[in-house]
Amino acid sequence: MNDKAETLDYSKTLYLPQTEFPMRAGLPEKEPVLVKRWQDMGLYKRLRETSAGRPKYVLHDGPPYANGNIHIGHALNKILKDIIVRSFQMRGFDSNYVPGWDCHGLPIEWKIEEENYRSKGKSKPDLTQPAEMVAFRQECRAYAEKWIKVQGDEFQRLGVVGDFDNPYTTMAFHAEARIAGELLKFATSDQLYRGSKPVMWSVVERTALAEAEIEYQDYESDTIWVKFPVDDVTGDLADAHVVIWTTTPWTIPGNRAVAYSPRVAYGLYEITSAENDFGPQPGEKLILADTLAGDSSTKAKVSMKRLRNVPAEALGKLTLSHPLKGLGGGYDFVVPMVAGDHVTDDAGTGFVHTAPSHGREDFEAWMDAAPELRKQGIDVAIPFPVDDAGFYTKDAPGFGPDREGGPARVIDDNGKKGDANKAVIEALIAVNALFARGRLKHQYPHSWRSKKPIIFRNTPQWFVYMDKELGDGTTLRSRALKAIDDTRFVPAAGQTRLRSMIEERPDWVLSRQRAWGVPIAVFADVDGNVLKDESVNARIVEAFETEGADAWFAEGARERFLGSRANEPWTQVMDILDVWFDSGSTHTFTLEDRPDLKWPADVYLEGSDQHRGWFHSSLLESCGTRGRAPYDTVVTHGFTMDEEGRKMSKSLGNTVVPQDVIKQSGADILRLWVATTDYWEDQRLGKTILQTNIDAYRKLRNTIRWMLGTLAHDDGAEVAVAEMPELERLMLHRLAELDELVRSGFDAFEFKRITRSLLDFMVVELSAFYFDIRKDALYCDAPSSVKRKASVQVVRHLFDCLVKWLAPLLPFTTEEAWLDRNPQAESLHLEQMPAVPSGWRNDALAEKWRKIRQVRSVVTGALELERAKKTIGSSLEAVPVVYLADASLEAALAGIDLAEISITSDLVVSHDTAPADAFALREVAGVAVVITKAEDRGLVKCARSWRYTADVGSDAVYPDVSARDAAALHELKVLGRL
């Protein structure tokens, strides 16, 4: 028998982990296989089948633009959405994700013009011709279709599961019909009107723009101080000038008033000396805000003395002459002084040059004053000084078509400054109206598409009223503000941001002067009154449903839609709808019209820029037609910066391309980064951060791998919780705690809290604590060991909970692990999150073990010190002597095998005074440890478990192992496993 003992390979008698789940993930190769598996098995369809009848939870997808490959912002956005959808799907809901795309608009038009025409030296089609217009639109449609397919595949490669076979698109015929129908609702309820207002205008793109299409960039403007002569007064103001300051000299021809504020103190000043080459000279009298007079005199290189106060009441009675009076036979009109709430003495002169054609505040101040001005006989008509190409018109005499050499231009086709500023400044100098000039670098609005500066330009457009009473005591603004109050915002600051935008925004300009989009499908008379005819509207919507919006531009469209009214003087409006109206209407043809969804959506999630974009337009569209928001919750994420906090750009070479990350590391690494970020704020990403996530993923994967290896020996045995050792019951308690954290975290969209908690649990509490302790029992105990059975059972629960909790976050890795454990299963993602029994919660036990782990931390600290000295190798070579002076800690250790918990062969608890050189931790009072060697205490190493015990040799059959291990070997022999 001794011979048998000598030849027996004890390693083959151990329950060592066995698994084919690889340590090296190989995600770039494995993930596409899983994507194909999900597609082949019809996972999306199976999800709908298995969740039929459950309550719906709907995240409505904000449509990305169908133009180019996805970037890191897309990846962040879609991963966050997928996490939400999966988390609710696995918690008892039918959470159906329908992806969508925004397909209309200028960027696609530009691409078609560039790729199909300009680059080939071909002329752009004549879009006034129906056939050419429709053909051009079809080219745009084909371009969008191509990129929808590309982006759809890229989103699915991220692990996103949704109805990619039947997405919604704003260019689908049904969508175009519904968008037109929503527009007609605004028209028939008198919310739509044609008006002439200054709008943000892109000269480069030749179209009006909405606030959502604007970004602010640094821009250097010409600045001028201009003198307006005071008219028709006597006394010391007879020859005075009111001085204004502006950063847009080109708007001076459009000036119709000067605004002042009753809250600003003004004075009359006289120039005493001048050191300038042009402009003001000694003896001239000027009216300026007192706080700005000194700065103004410095800019003009003059010295001044203050003569007296000029009360606001006196200013309101003054009229001025235009500084360009007489130029080109124009500007002979009266320039009134008007009070304005927007006037301050923070900069400039305390007076604001008011050109109602070129600014919202200017327009509002002019319109507010118009009734009184009419009584004074002042013409309040608003001119059109600049055309769509940025050239001055006849309403700018001396600078327009009558100018020698042709009209001056504000901005050219490339977005560069034209000659308008120069022409105006030279004209002001010529008539001694320029007080000073300079340059200012400041934030100026640019088109976010062309990245070129825009102008404010008065032009006829179609608007939706924000403040018109809608027949029920509400306005669109008041409805929207109430809807914001009724909506949950995550983070909460989003509510304040959106509210401030709605409070301040002007009427909604809907019209665009482009070709690719849904038309403003109405007929109007010469005064802008819209035709309200249900039969006409029905024909329009029906045609769009079957033929798409191209029907509006087809030959004979006017006669077709008007029918018997074709002889009446109705004009077919050819402007295109703002694409934000398209996307703002998606809730109608997606949430309302699909039976697998519901209205309103439970949640909208997009970047924080969508407070002025999709959240905003969806809110206005829905409030205007349905009286409430189309969502119950709004979640926003920030933008992805590089590791130094800089905006990513190709020119800086600091972009992170999601396709590259996936190719090198796998989509689950990208998803782990998303799940561990404070996504509500701007996040950072780069090589170092990616490597940190790769390292964290490796630890997580190894924990899963160890569980799978251990569960290879799971025979399904069950041990009653009450009969389990305390350590197993502690792990079940932790699962109960984590279950509450995970569920509340998903409800709160706090994915970082979930992910960090699970990572810490798996790496610190499992790998470095529980698994480390239980490896001896799991590997070496006899098959009948209750401790071993309980531990396997707990590992089973740990695996089941952890892979399901992690499934929304890391769908590829968890699916791989689940199929390794359950080869016959369809998919982990068809499962529900585990129902963790509340009875597992045991706070008293957790508090006891908190104290045990305090003692253990001192022991492990002492062991590490001895390892560093190379006094010992394995902790099993040690027998710690633990000196306890804290009674509460000693009580916690009652009935606990501290040697097992510390992974040592034995352990001695002493109540003596600890030696001076004993190891201690400052944060754990009353505990000190001295390490002794097991061999010095007469203990012998077991050849099977490597533990040092006093009973090695007690079994005659297996004399080189401990009694515990010998008993296990005898049991294995009886079972035929040796």
Summary of the structure (lengths in Angstrom):
residues: 978
radius of gyration: 38.4
end to end distance: 14.1
largest distance: 131.2
contacts: 3284
relative contact order: 0.11
helix: 45%
strand: 18%
